[in-house]
Amino acid sequence: MDTLSPEKLYYYHNLLTMIMIFVWLIFSFIGFKIQNKQLIKNISYGLIGFSIIQEILDYFNRIFLDELYTISFVSDLPLQFCSIGYYFSLLGIIMAVSYKKYNKKFEQFIFDCAYVLGFGGALQAMITVDFTGINNMIGVFVLNWQHSIIILNVLWLIFAYKKRFNLKGVFNAFIFMNVLIIPIGIINYLLDANYMFLCSPPKANSPFLIGQWPTYLIVLEFICFAYILILFLPFKLLNKK
């Protein structure tokens, strides 16, 4: 598959982002308006299928289609925040649509983390996109979908299944993200990797990345907690209303 120039990568990514924003709005409206539970389930099955197909397409492209890419344990394990948020958002829909009754606290925890990682990490990654390892058209699509599908799934959980983010979720998500640092840090040490960008900042033009290691990590701790509190505000205002 043909390699794209940096200009083309940005063009197609931004174009797809505009399309996905439109998709977010449509699914939010549909989830809010639909009262038919079976139809909601059918759409949920579609989102689950699309999420799984995207993940398969991503690795198929890395292994077989992108001639410039070399897959490895150092860079291709699903251990970034966005990857974890992706699986959490998918798991959230699976639990919501399942006939099996899950522990409500666990289900809420999965939603809390997916919401924060979606509207925190994934949205930020779409705005300050990093094209490292992205060389062709399929790579652009799956890169965008890795982030935009998290938000799509979370919006569907909010509007179709009436999931809500609360103050307890603020602390649960923040603590979870910090606890993850320990096992991911050990994996980084063993593989000489940089998952969750714990060893060096991503190659993205973000105003939140201040200084080098470990300064940017310390600054991000404060920014992250403040940002999660901001994400809680819409639900706080909704509760008051």
Beta strands, then each sheet from edge to edge (+ up, - down):
end
